[in-house]
Amino acid sequence: MNLKVRLSVMSFLEFAVWGAYLTCMGNYLGVAGLGDKISWFYAIQGIVSIFMPTLMGIVADKYIQPQRLLGLCHLIAGAFMICCWWMGEQAGFGNELADKSLFIAFYTLSVAFYMPTIALTNTTAFTILKNNGMDTVRDFPPIRVLGTVGFIATMWFVNCAYIDDGGFGLTIGDSPHKFQYTYLQFLVSGILSLVLFAYCFTLPECKLDKKEGKVSLAETLGLNAFKLFKRRQMALFFIFSALLGMCLQVTNGFAGPFLTSFNASPDPAINDSFAADNATLLTSISQISEALCILMIPFFLKRFGIKVVMLMSMFAWVFRFGFFGIGHPTIPGVTFFILSCIVYGVAFDFFNVSGGIFVDQECDSSVKASAQGLFMMMTNGVGATIGTLAAGEIINTFCHWSDGYLVGIQDDGWQTCWFIFAAFALAVGVSFALLFKPEKKKV
């Protein structure tokens, strides 16, 4: 099989695991009696990302080849995700979990080993491409785009799949037994993790970079990646990565409950709308846009450089939140929801994917996995944790749970939240434009 195809399959499975639950988990948590903890479930991903990607990056640089470590992490993550499904199965459809603390523990252990795999996937792809004389800026984005396709595929599946007394089926209508509302989304994720575990051991070797001579303690522990903070350009890059990372999980955590909340409206035109009944399917437009935008990254990076590309991402987040604020599930308001999903491709890709390429090109080969872990720590760790918890507090201030729906305390409750998030993204973008001054070279 062609090498790039093999890496594309790896990328597809990597993000299919995440897509099965990331954008619809909030719907199930509300049913399971954990609706007021949604922000914490997304914050847990951030908390473990503060240290786990860096630790696994150290292991991948020094002790275990990254593609093998990637597989082992998925084995553990998948096993604990299946435990989450099992607990939901024991409770049954539409019922609260009997032991919420144990469920949270299983979920935490699963994401603790999943989150490092995002950086490990990058490291594996970059290493194999370089070992075979390929250009990462040109050849990596088409591989990464298959990850987004995988994310979309499982989003669509859990949105349409349902199981009840009549058996398994697919529908775009409303059903309380849809996977997107139930614990079955965790089963899909867990099974895919186990498949990727097996697949990783078929990938080419990524031999470790053994350093000759005396090695310092910092190098032994893989901490020398933190020396990147000594360079003003890289320090600012990582700081703004954390600030922009505060936006990353907000819509993943709350777009689903927000769109589904329109089902609580007494107006049939609203509560029977496509947007209210198919939140996961609608938000998958975001990932379709992401897939297309990834393919544009090589051109934009070479033509404009990392600063302009990052600025495009930051201002795209302003529109991402703003369009949610002014949108409505009926025509013509639903157009703004669609526009929000379209700009998400620029908001996410021009930051995450371009940032990963930038870090790869700015660091020494001996710390590449550690540096990717550091980037992951600042974005999905420090940034996402602070941002998700702050967003949760804002949303809990202006919204509340009622009959299984997260609705605004007043009519403009949700709108106020989205406008607050948009204002933050705008402030970050303006600050970045003024402070970040990269070297005069194109990536």
Secondary structure, DSSP 8 states (H G I E B T S, - for coil): --HHHHHHHHHHHHHHHHHTTTTTHHHHHHHTT-GGGHHHHHHHHHHHHHHHHHHHHHHHHHTS-HHHHHHHHHHHHHHHHHHHHHHHHHH-TT---S-HHHHHHHHHHHHHHHHHHHHHHHHHHHHHHHHTT--HHHHHHHHHHHHHHHHHHHHHHHHHEEEETTEEEE-SS--TTBGGGSTHHHHHHHHHHHHHHHHHTTS---------S---HHHHHTGGGGGGGGSHHHHHHHHHHHHHHTTTTHHHHHHHHHHHGGGG-S-HHHHTSHHHH-HHHHHHHHHHHHHHHHTTHHHHHHHHHHHHHHHHHHHHHHHHHHHHHH--SSTTTHHHHHHHHHHHHHHHHHHHHHHHHHHHHHS-GGGHHHHHHHHHIIIIIIIHHHHHHHHHHHHHHHEEEETTEEEESSTTHHHHHHHHHHHHHHHHHHHHHHH----S---
